[in-house]
Amino acid sequence: MRPGRRILLTGASGYLGGLIAASLLAADPGLRILAPVRAGRDRDAVLHPIAAELAALANDPAAAAQVERIQLEALPPLASLADLDAALLAFEVDEVVHCAACLDYFDREALQAVNVGLTAALLDQARRVGVKRFVHVSTAFSSGYVDGDVPEALHAEPQADPTDYTLTKRAAEHLVAASGLPYLILRPSIVIGHSRDGRYSGKRYGLYQLWSGIERLLCREWHDTIHAYAPSQPANLVHQDAFQAAFMAAWAGPLDQPIVNIVSDDRQTPSVRDLWEIWLAACNRPRQTIYYEDMESIPTREIPPAQRALLGLASVNLQIIGRRWRFETGALQQLQAAGLVFPQATLASVAICQQRVIDNSAAIQKFFAKRDSALVAAQ
């Protein structure tokens, strides 16, 4: 990698964007990052997570100062980025890494404005200022629900989509591929904490939404019986350090193809049922657990209100994580053959992330005392 690379990184204040920023800065001391942020966003709120990740990677956290913010007055929607062209030219941006996204499954307007509209505006800008490559962080589930393997290629319209999020990310991928710019599309599955220490600085999405829901709804009082949607399909989870390593390897290249599914080996990743079992063993310890392979089999009117609320809260993510996804991984295998170390998500490594959540939760620690009393009374 040549020193002095200049990157426009969208989404730097988010979880994946912060991981990418720290990884890039750790790999190239001369690299500088221009990060668009919303007007009024506190500088420390953007740089602190990047500095913390740099420190965790045994690098100088002061390197986070190489991230220069540029304020956007309106996002979303943003019809044009032309006003920022001068700043990008002055910064000598030669590559765009587009990580910003709307993750609100139920806000169709915002999903369209950010995931599609902002991507289109950034591509227009990238062409105007003459960037050398456009790197787009998408999702492994952008295919929607399809039969067979999810290819490392652009997707046709599927039978159905889990949410409008996957629909808009698929549309954005097509815009990137049709832009005329050299491009790289990276598709991570559900990203969780570090494989060795479980650290995680993201919002409570994906598996963390389930854990958060359990914390709020099932850790108020002990439940004698737990009803759980827990299919025995592999849950495709990717540790953040695996994502970072794959991003950097793909970014440095070369690759035979410009689309990479960053996914786990489903011969090693735990199933949703495994996830429930390690949580219940560590935390709830019910006398009976009833597992269901599909949502339709759950007698929702007959189960306790808190468990019914949990199913409603996490139903979309549970159905995504519990579906049998099969991914092509040719690009990832090429990177591994070239030296990429990709820590797989296993039951043991996911348990490390889970334990960090439990240890850091005051609500769960308080629940333990109540649970132990209830268990003694139930014996």
N, C-alpha and C positions, 0 to 999 in steps of 0.2 A: 504494500500500500504506500502510495507516495505521501510525503508529509504535506501538511497545509491544505488538505481536502476541505472543501466548504459545502456544508449540507444544510438545506432547509428541511427541518424536521417538524411536521405537524403532530399534535398530540403529545408533545413532550411533557406536559403536566399530568398526563394519564399514566396508568400502570405500565403498559407495554412500551409506550413512548419513553418513559423514564428509564426502563431497562435497556432500551436500545441506545439512548443517549449515553448512559454510563458505559455500556459495552464499547461503543465507538470511541469514546474519549480514553478508555483504558487501553484500547488497541493502538491508537495513533495520537501521541502527545501533541502533534502539530495541528490536529483537526479542530475546526471550529464549527459551531452549530448555530443556526439562526432559527429561533423558535417562535412562531406566531402564537400569541396568547390573547385572550379577551381583555379589552381595556379594563383597567382597575385591578387585574389579577396581581396579587402580591408577589414580588420577586422571590422572596424566600420560599413561598409555597410551591413555586416551580422548581427552584434549584435544590431545596433541602432533600427531597427524595433521591435526586440524582447524586448528590454528594454522599448521602448515606449508602447508596448502592456502590459507589466508587470505593468507599471505605471498606465495605464488605468484600469487595473484590481485591482488597489489599493494594489499592491505588490511592493517590493523593486526592482527598475530597475537594481540595481547592480547585481541581481541574473543572469542577462544575461551573466555574466562572467563565469558561470558554463557551458557555451557552449564552447567546445574546438574544434577549427577547425583542420582539417587534409586536406592537399592539394592533389589534384589529378592533374596529369600532362596532362591527355587527357580524355575529356568527352564532347560529344561522339566522336568516338566510344571507348569503353573500353573492350577489349577482356577478360581481367582477372584482378581480384582484389587481386590476391595472394600476391602481394608485400605489401599489407596493413594488412595482417593477423597478423603480429607481433604487430602492433600498436593496433589492436582490442583486442588481447589477453592481452596486457599490460594494456589497459583501462578497461579490464574485462567486455566487452560488453555482456549483457545477453539478449538483445532484439533489433530487427531492426524495425524501423518505416520508411517505404519507401514512401516518398512523392514527390520525384523528378519525373518530367515528361516533355516531349516535348509537347507543346500545338499548334505548328504550323500545322494547318490543311492541308497545301499544300506542306509540305516537307516530303514526304513519307519515304525517307531514314533516316532522323533524327528521325521521329516517331518510325520507326522500331528499330533503334539503341538504343534509350533511353528507350522507353516504354516497349520494349520486351527484347532487348539485355542487357541493364543494369540490368533489373529485374532478368534475368537468371543468370548474373554474381554475383549479390548480394545473390541470393538464394544459389549458389554454395559456396560462402564465408560463409554464415550463417551456412551451414552444417559443413564446415571445422572447424569453431571456436566454434561450439556447442551452438548457441543461443537457448533460450527457446521458443521464439515466433517470427513470422514474421508478422508485421502489414503492410498492403498494402492499400494505399489511391488510390482508383480508381475513377470512375464516375458513376452516376446514369444512364447515357445513354450508358453504355458499352453493353447493350443488342442489340443496333442497333434498327432499326424499326421493331417492332413485334406487332402482334395483341394480345389483352388481356393485363393482368397485367404483369409488369416486375417482375419476381420472385426474392426472396432473395436466389438465387442458381446460380450455374454456368450456363452460357448461351450457347445454341446451336447457330449455324450460323443463322443469321436473313435473312429476305427478302432482306434487304439493310442496309447500314450504312450511317449515316449523313456525316461522314468524316472518313478518315483513323485513326484519333485520337481514335474514339470509337472502331474501329476494333483492334487497337494495345493494348488498355487497356483491352479489353476482352481476348485477347491472353495472356496478362500478368497475369490476374486473373487465367487462367487455369494453368500457370506455378506455381503460388503460391500454388494452391490447390494440385498439383501433386508433390510438393517438398518433402513430407514426414515430413515437419516441422509443429508444431502447428501454426495455422495462424488465422488472422482476416482480412477480406476485408471490407473496408468502402467505400460506394458509395454516396458521396454528389452530389446533383444536383447543380444548378447555385448559387454560393455563392456571396452574396452582403454584404454591410456594416452592422454595428451594428444596432440592432433593436431600440435602444434608442437614440443614438446620430449620427448614420449614418457614423461613422468613417470607413475608408477603405484605406488600404495601398497597395492593389494589383495593378497589371497592368490593362490596360483597355481591359478586356475580358468580354464576356457574355453581361449582360445588360449595363455595362460600355462602351462597344464598341459602342452600339447604342447611348448612351448619348454623347459619344465623337464625333461620326459621326454627330449627330445633331448640336453639338456645332460648329464643323468646317464647315459644309455645309449649315446649315439652319439658322445660327446665324450671317450671314454676312449682310443680308438684310431681311426685313419682307416679308413673303409669304402670299399673299391673300388667296390662297387655298393650302391645304396640302393633298397629296395623301399618304396614309399609309397602309402598310401591317399590319393588326391588327385583327387577328382572335379572336373570343370570347372564346377561350379555356383558361383554367387556365395556367398561366406561373409558372412553378415550380421553385421558388426561395427559398433560404435558407439563413437566416441571419448568419453572422459570429459567433455571440454568440451562436446561436442554433447549428451550426456546432461544435464549441468548446465544448459545453456541451455534445453533443451526442458522440463526440470522446472520451471524458474523461470517460463517463459512460460505453461505450462499451469497452474501454481499461481496465477499472477496473473490468468489468464483475461481475458475470459470465453471459454468454448468452447461450441460448439453441442451437444457430446456429452461424456459424462463418462469416456470410455475412449480412451486414446491409445496407439497403437503407436509406440514410439520406435525406429525402425529406419533403416537406411541405404538409399540409392538403389542398387538392385542393378545399375544400369547403370554404377556407378562403383566399387563395392566389389570387392576382388579375390576370385578363386576360391581354393579350397583348394590347387589345383595352383600357382597364383601364389605362395601363402604358402610352399609347399615350395621353389619355385624361388629366391625371394629369400633364404631361409634357407641353402640349399645353396650359392648363389653367395657369400654372405658368410662362411660358416663351414666346411661340410664339404668342398665341392668334390670330389665323387666322380667317377670316370671315367665311370660309367654310373648313370642313375636310371631305374627302371622304375615307372611310375605305374599305378595301378589305379582304375577307376571305382567298384568296389564291393568290399566286404570279402570276399565269397565267392570272388572271383577270385584272392585272394592265396594263394600256396602256402606257408602258414605253417610247415609242417614242413621246408621246404627253405631258408628264409631264416635268416640268422644269429640266434642266440639274443637278442642285444641288440635287434635290430629286431623280433623276435617279442614281446619283453617290452614294447617301446614301443607296439605295436599293442594289446596287452592293457591297458596302463595308460590309454591315451587313447582307446580305441575308442568309448566312449559319446559323448564330446565331439566326436570326429571325425565320427561319424555324424550328430550334430545339426548341426554346422557345415557338413557336406557335403551336407545335404539341400536340395532346391530349395524354399525357403520363399517364398511370395508374400504380402505384407501389404497390407491396406488402410491408407492413410495420409492420409485426409481431414482428420483433426484436426491432424496435423503440418503438412499443407499450409496449413490455416487459420492456424496459428501463424506459419508462414513468411511468408504474405501480410501478416500484421500486424507483421512486422519481425523475427521470430526468425532469427538467424544460426546455421545448423546445419552445422558443419564435417563434410563427408562423409568416410567412411573410404575412402581410395584406396590403391593399391599404394605410392605414395610416402609417404603418411602412416603406413601400417602399418610400412613399413621404418624409419621414425624410432623407433617403439616397439621394434621388433626390435633395432635397433642399440644402444639403451639397455640392453636385456637383455644383449647380447653384451659391451658395454663394462664392465658391472658384474659380470660373472661371472669369478671367478678361475679356475674350472675350464675355461672356454672359452679364456681367454687362455693357460693352460698347454697346452691341446690344440693351439693354433695351431702351436707349435713342433714338436710331434710330427707334426702333419699335414703340415707343409711338408717335413719329412725324408722322410715316407712318399711324398709326391708326387714328390720328386726320385728316390727309389729305384725308383718305378714307371715312370718315363719310359724 
